[in-house]
Amino acid sequence: MINSKLLSSAVLTLAIGFISIGSAQADEHDDLIKAAVDNPARAEANNLRDAARMPAQVIKFMGVNQGDTVLDMVSNGGYYAEILAGVVGDNGRVIAHMFQNAGMDPDNAYAAKIRTADHMQNVVPIYANFNDLDVKENTLDYVFLIQNFHDFYFDRFGVDVEKMLAMYRKALKPGAIMAVIDHHAGDGAPSTTGTTVHRIDPAIVKRDMAAAGFELEGELDVLLNDTDDKSKSVFDDSVRGKTSRFILKFKNP
């Protein structure tokens, strides 16, 4: 006959063991992200943006870890690429997307940094305009689209939004994540704000992503700012660097 007290004790011990392992792994992940953010090799201009961008909270929320492959969209300056390179480590890879004209510039400073900086040896640059970008199928664990979804509605770019999101779905592995952060245009704002003030209503992002087959996994509110005047361009000196930004996490099912 099984002793129920002994069985209960064994189950409890096992459960505590799992909790301890889970806590240890969470602490290790936090330490990994902190080390990447605190890396003294990061560009000073990028460091100065940390308080306003909260990259540690964003990366932890998205779940990026060692060994992952991440596409950092519109990576000019490498704000996220520098940090992500440290998080994914030697067995991971960061693909730094830049527009085609950057690839035509032999003196592009960011491209030179990728080639020469020790902390970015796992970063690979690619050059393409939005509509021309194509990434190999089932190769990505993450896409980081930071403050650029509104550019899909910036009239100068003429982006085919449906085609663009279909490309991301193809490139992302099943269960992989797409991180979207952008400047809030206010509830009910039209898509034309992508051109006029370089912002977008998160409802438009959710609509487009759902239509493309993505599933909303969660939202993070650490960058929302009630004092932001959403009628102003993000380049207006009174709001620049202080805009209210939404953070959305989508899964490729």
Secondary structure, 3 states (H helix, E strand, C coil): CCCHHHHHHHHHHHHHHHHHHHHHHHHHHHHHHHHHHCCCCCCHHHHCCHHHHCHHHHHHHHCCCCCCEEEECCCCCCHHHHHHHHHHCCCCEEEEEECHHHHCCCCCHHHHHHHHCHHHCCEEEEECCHHHCCCCCCCEEEEEEECCHHHHHCCCCCCCHHHHHHHHHHHEEEEEEEEEEEEECCCCCCCCHHHHCCCECHHHHHHHHHHCCCEEEEEECCCCCCCCCCCCCCCCCCCCCCCCEEEEEEECC
